[in-house]
């Protein structure tokens, strides 16, 4: 009885294996496919998703990579500006760069006539370029889109509040999305919504312009108000003035700190001079020589030992 049961169980297992092979994809085993799937999922969980392609640094042409033609060569000065060195060939420019301390010849403007190259240490050039890009990104604020919502049946007081908010957003240099909301059958009064948006744009025409015409988005009607160029220019001038003020305050603080350090050093020098009795030995005068003899004279024990 036991032998027949074992034989039946074995035949059942074999039939199940054949069924799995029958329903498996062509050219692969059922178990192998599931293992590959589990491996890919584990890899995604372990590594946090597929890897991003590695960024390759784009270097400008340098030294022998520069075209062998006439070049306009410049070099930076201590003030941060470029001093022209004249127009010369590549060989002469490379020789000049070598004489200036083994610097690099970097092509900075290939479209100019003739192309412009700079004699500079490339590592410092790249560092300064990255630092300026970071500072520009830090100081530049991306334009945001603010939104003002209202109904076509809005009251005068609420309308003035929405207009004040829109004017404030535009004064900050942001674009404003004005949205008229309709409920139920109110959508048939979309003409009143268009008139309200036109009224808002007219009331704020001194500081903004409407981009295109009002558009319908489902049950809403909206338009975009963007600041005028004069407003954007005024905002940028204000930012530059604030940055200039900060730089000036920083320079004044640095100068004041250096003056304090100099005063401390001078005070230490005066203290050391006072500890010396305020006397400076002058070897050309007899008084100074007498003072020196008095300082160097020994006692009786020293005279007995070394006399």
Secondary structure, 3 states (H helix, E strand, C coil): CHHHHHHHHHHHHHHHHHHHHHHCCCCCCHHHHHHHHHHHHHHHHHHCCCCCCCCCCCCCCEHHHCCCCCEEEEEECCCCCEEEEEEECHHHHHHHHHHCCCCEEEEEECCCCCCEEEEECHHHHHHHHHHHHHHHHHHCCCCCEEEEEEECCCCHHHHHHHHHHHHHHHHCCCEEEEEEECCHHHHHHHHHHHHHHHHHHHHCCCCEEEEEEEEEECCEEEEEEEECHHHHHHHHHHHHHHHHHHHHHHHHHHHHHHHHHHHHHHHHHHHHHHHCCCCCCCCCCHHHHHHHHHHHCCCHHHHHHHC
